[in-house]
């Protein structure tokens, strides 16, 4: 159909009001399973230290004669002293006073809106830092200090690929990545059995990236039977709790960890320790603007890594 001549349309109209909804849609994920699940501690120095200990191996030949006198004594094994450096993470915001003054859709206060966003972003940064392959570093006047991540501590109960190497376990070196291979249930069972053998506490979480979470749900034999709830017309095709010979772990997906890692975590044996909890600081006013700093200083406390484990170098 043709347009009748001189029909007045929106294409030539002046003064039309904009149609902008008063809602801002932000779907970026903010869940941080590791940081949320572990304990919260307090640091009082830039090198935060703690001690671990373990019982001596059982002696199956511990048999003594009657009336024996003691001429030699058992060796006393000292505790192990571990530590981690604090790391400073921050976000900054600067807003012009004009931007604060004008009418805005979806928020009345620009600074408040941006600070809320930065807080969520900082939380995502921290989860990524805690779970990436990072060794601790003292830092200097020109280089930022770094905390040792989870991967720089776990070394007792591990499964890894060819060429892979565990860290020494004190946070001073990162793990060496090896040849990648598919995640299998046998790998998980072996790591879980090792944790049980070396620890009196049961782990409570298996943290995996979304790719490995799907591998667990699709290929592990515990999911051979697909449960159907006829009343709700629901097909259950996911493994959220893995029950093994010595206990069970909740399988959780973490978007901010490497897809090549699967971490068996005892959340009671890890803590994020704060030297300076996250604070919002007003910065000096130097112009026609408002400036804020969001900053925190923290580290990872690996209270005893032998109570956790990992399967690494997954494809």
C-alpha distance (Angstrom), angle and dihedral (degrees) to the residues before:
residue distance angle dihedral
X1 . . .
X2 3.80 . .
X3 3.79 125.9 .
X4 3.81 113.1 -112.3
X5 3.84 109.3 -116.4
X6 3.83 116.7 -95.5
X7 3.81 93.1 18.6
X8 3.77 104.2 154.8
X9 3.85 110.6 -131.9
X10 3.77 137.4 177.2
X11 3.80 89.4 -101.3
X12 3.80 91.6 74.9
X13 3.81 100.2 25.2
X14 3.81 119.8 114.6
X15 3.81 125.7 -149.7
X16 3.78 100.5 29.0
X17 3.78 112.2 159.8
X18 3.81 115.5 -120.3
X19 3.78 118.5 -112.0
X20 3.81 103.6 -137.6
X21 3.80 117.7 154.9
X22 3.80 116.8 -128.4
X23 3.81 92.4 -129.4
X24 3.81 126.2 89.1
X25 3.81 113.7 -151.3
X26 3.80 115.0 -146.4
X27 3.81 116.7 167.3
X28 3.80 99.4 168.5
X29 3.84 107.6 136.9
X30 3.80 117.1 -111.0
X31 3.83 104.1 176.2
X32 3.82 112.3 125.2
X33 3.83 106.1 -174.4
X34 3.80 98.0 177.9
X35 3.79 99.2 45.9
X36 3.80 92.1 41.0
X37 3.80 94.0 47.8
X38 3.81 102.1 47.5
X39 3.79 127.5 75.6
X40 3.80 125.8 -86.6
X41 3.79 117.1 -124.9
X42 3.78 140.0 178.3
X43 3.80 126.8 -117.1
X44 3.81 122.3 -161.8
X45 3.82 100.2 -175.4
X46 3.79 138.2 33.0
X47 3.82 87.8 -106.6
X48 3.80 104.8 55.5
X49 3.82 112.1 -163.5
X50 3.79 137.9 -172.0
X51 3.82 138.6 166.0
X52 3.78 133.8 -117.6
X53 3.78 130.2 -165.8
X54 3.78 140.2 -177.2
X55 3.78 137.7 -168.1
X56 3.79 119.6 -105.3
X57 3.83 116.8 -100.5
X58 3.83 114.2 -83.1
X59 3.81 114.0 -93.6
X60 3.78 112.1 -140.2
X61 3.80 90.6 -174.0
X62 3.81 95.9 58.6
X63 3.82 98.3 132.0
X64 3.82 123.5 135.5
X65 3.80 134.1 -167.1
X66 3.79 122.7 -117.7
X67 3.79 116.7 -88.3
X68 3.80 93.2 6.4
X69 3.80 116.6 167.9
X70 3.78 118.4 -137.1
X71 3.80 114.4 -119.1
X72 3.82 99.2 153.4
X73 3.78 128.6 42.9
X74 3.77 132.7 -149.7
X75 3.76 116.6 -99.6
X76 3.81 115.9 -103.1
X77 3.79 111.7 -132.2
X78 3.82 112.7 -150.1
X79 3.77 123.8 -135.6
X80 3.79 120.6 -94.7
X81 3.79 115.8 -112.0
X82 3.80 115.3 -147.2
X83 3.78 133.1 176.2
X84 3.77 145.8 177.7
X85 3.78 133.3 -158.3
X86 3.77 122.0 -119.4
X87 3.79 118.5 -113.4
X88 3.78 125.9 -150.9
X89 3.80 117.8 -138.2
X90 3.78 124.4 179.9
X91 3.79 148.0 168.8
X92 3.80 126.6 -156.2
X93 3.81 134.9 -157.5
X94 3.81 131.3 -168.6
X95 3.82 120.3 -177.7
X96 3.80 127.1 -178.6
X97 3.80 115.7 -123.1
X98 3.82 88.6 -125.0
X99 3.80 90.7 59.1
X100 3.79 89.3 52.8
X101 3.80 91.7 49.9
X102 3.81 100.3 51.6
X103 3.80 124.3 82.5
X104 3.80 112.5 -96.9
X105 3.78 134.5 -167.1
X106 3.79 118.2 -122.6
X107 3.81 97.5 9.9
X108 3.77 136.9 44.7
X109 3.78 97.3 -158.3
X110 3.80 117.1 45.4
X111 3.81 95.2 -166.7
X112 3.79 92.8 50.7
X113 3.78 91.8 48.9
X114 3.81 93.5 48.7
X115 3.82 93.3 45.4
X116 3.81 90.1 53.9
X117 3.82 89.6 51.5
X118 3.81 92.4 47.9
X119 3.80 91.1 51.1
X120 3.79 91.2 56.9
X121 3.81 91.2 44.7
X122 3.80 91.7 51.5
X123 3.79 90.2 52.7
X124 3.82 89.8 53.0
X125 3.81 90.4 49.4
X126 3.79 91.4 53.1
X127 3.81 94.3 49.5
X128 3.81 89.4 51.2
X129 3.83 92.1 48.4
X130 3.80 93.8 49.0
X131 3.82 92.4 51.1
X132 3.80 102.4 37.9
X133 3.83 123.9 94.1
X134 3.80 99.1 -92.7
X135 3.81 131.9 146.5
X136 3.78 121.9 -148.8
X137 3.82 118.8 -100.2
X138 3.79 129.6 -172.1
X139 3.81 94.2 -141.5
X140 3.78 127.8 -154.5
X141 3.78 141.1 -134.5
X142 3.82 88.4 -70.2
X143 3.83 103.0 29.3
X144 3.80 124.6 62.2
X145 3.83 117.0 -121.6
X146 3.80 116.8 -114.9
X147 3.78 131.9 -150.2
X148 3.78 120.1 -133.9
X149 3.82 109.0 -109.8
X150 3.80 128.7 -138.3
X151 3.81 89.8 -90.2
X152 3.81 91.5 58.9
X153 3.82 91.5 59.6
X154 3.82 108.1 38.4
X155 3.80 109.2 89.8
X156 3.82 110.7 124.9
X157 3.81 104.2 69.2
X158 3.79 106.3 33.6
X159 3.78 142.6 137.8
X160 3.81 114.9 -161.0
X161 3.78 143.9 167.9
X162 3.79 129.3 -99.9
X163 3.78 110.0 -68.6
X164 3.79 92.6 16.6
X165 3.79 118.7 130.0
X166 3.79 132.0 -164.1
X167 3.81 120.0 -127.3
X168 3.80 119.1 -109.4
X169 3.79 87.0 -104.4
X170 3.79 102.3 -118.3
X171 3.79 97.8 93.5
X172 3.80 94.6 -106.9
X173 3.79 96.1 111.3
X174 3.79 136.0 31.4
X175 3.78 122.1 -124.5
X176 3.80 119.2 -94.4
X177 3.79 112.4 -119.1
X178 3.81 116.9 -130.1
X179 3.78 138.0 -167.0
X180 3.78 110.8 -48.5
X181 3.81 123.0 -121.6
X182 3.84 135.4 173.0
X183 3.81 118.0 -79.4
X184 3.81 110.5 -106.9
X185 3.78 134.0 -173.8
X186 3.82 90.2 -121.7
X187 3.81 89.5 60.9
X188 3.78 91.1 52.7
X189 3.80 93.5 45.9
X190 3.80 91.7 50.6
X191 3.81 92.7 50.9
X192 3.81 92.6 45.7
X193 3.80 91.1 49.5
X194 3.81 89.7 51.1
X195 3.81 91.0 51.7
X196 3.81 90.3 50.8
X197 3.81 91.5 48.4
X198 3.80 93.7 50.2
X199 3.80 102.1 36.2
X200 3.76 138.3 53.3
X201 3.82 90.9 -152.6
X202 3.78 124.9 74.5
X203 3.82 119.6 -128.3
X204 3.78 115.2 -121.8
X205 3.83 105.7 -163.0
X206 3.77 141.2 49.0
X207 3.80 106.4 -161.0
X208 3.81 116.6 -160.7
X209 3.78 138.8 159.3
X210 3.81 117.6 -106.8
X211 3.84 91.4 -96.1
X212 3.79 94.0 56.3
X213 3.82 91.8 40.9
X214 3.81 87.4 61.2
X215 3.80 90.6 47.6
X216 3.81 89.9 54.7
X217 3.80 91.9 49.2
X218 3.81 95.7 44.2
X219 3.79 104.6 39.3
X220 3.80 111.7 23.2
X221 3.80 111.0 103.6
X222 3.77 92.3 -130.0
X223 3.81 85.4 76.1
X224 3.81 98.2 52.0
X225 3.80 88.9 109.7
X226 3.78 114.0 64.1
X227 3.78 110.0 -150.7
X228 3.77 117.9 -141.5
X229 3.79 124.9 -162.9
X230 3.79 100.7 -155.0
X231 3.80 94.1 -170.1
X232 3.79 92.9 56.1
X233 3.82 94.3 31.5
X234 3.79 88.0 -127.8
X235 3.81 127.1 152.7
X236 3.81 112.6 -157.6
X237 3.80 108.7 -147.9
X238 3.80 100.8 157.6
X239 3.81 135.4 88.3
X240 3.81 108.7 -142.2
X241 3.82 97.7 160.2
X242 3.79 122.8 36.7
X243 3.81 114.0 -157.2
X244 3.80 114.9 -160.2
X245 3.81 135.6 172.0
X246 3.80 95.4 -79.4
X247 3.78 104.2 33.3
X248 3.79 141.0 -51.7
X249 3.80 138.8 -80.8
X250 3.78 130.8 -156.6
X251 3.80 111.1 -122.3
X252 3.81 109.2 -135.6
X253 3.78 129.7 -179.4
X254 3.80 116.4 -135.7
X255 3.80 116.8 -168.9
X256 3.79 94.1 -162.3
X257 3.81 101.4 58.3
X258 3.78 128.2 84.7
X259 3.80 115.9 -87.5
X260 3.82 90.0 -133.9
X261 3.83 92.8 64.6
X262 3.81 134.1 73.8
X263 3.80 113.6 -173.0
X264 3.79 125.6 -157.1
X265 3.80 103.2 -155.1
X266 3.78 133.7 -167.3
X267 3.80 96.7 -163.4
X268 3.83 93.0 -159.9
X269 3.80 89.9 63.4
X270 3.82 96.8 56.1
X271 3.79 130.7 63.0
X272 3.76 139.5 176.7
X273 3.80 102.9 -134.8
X274 3.79 119.1 -159.0
X275 3.77 126.3 -146.4
X276 3.81 88.6 173.4
X277 3.81 116.8 11.7
X278 3.81 114.5 -139.8
X279 3.78 110.4 -73.4
X280 3.81 134.7 178.5
X281 3.79 110.9 -130.1
X282 3.81 127.9 -167.2
X283 3.80 109.0 -133.4
X284 3.79 123.6 -144.8
X285 3.79 114.0 -79.2
X286 3.80 109.7 -118.4
X287 3.79 101.5 161.1
X288 3.77 147.5 -8.0
X289 3.79 93.1 -42.1
X290 3.79 145.0 74.9
X291 3.82 121.3 -118.5
X292 3.80 130.7 -166.8
X293 3.80 135.0 -179.9
X294 3.79 124.1 -153.8
X295 3.81 109.3 -164.1
X296 3.79 140.9 162.0
X297 3.81 136.2 174.0
X298 3.79 117.8 -149.5
X299 3.78 145.9 143.9
X300 3.80 141.3 -158.1
X301 3.81 118.9 -103.1
X302 3.82 113.5 -156.2
X303 3.78 98.8 -164.8
X304 3.80 93.1 -174.1
X305 3.79 118.7 -18.3
X306 3.82 92.4 -164.7
X307 3.80 87.5 78.5
X308 3.82 90.1 63.3
X309 3.79 135.0 47.2
X310 3.76 145.8 -175.5
X311 3.77 146.5 -143.1
X312 3.78 109.6 -145.4
X313 3.81 141.5 -174.8
X314 3.79 94.4 39.8
X315 3.80 119.4 169.0
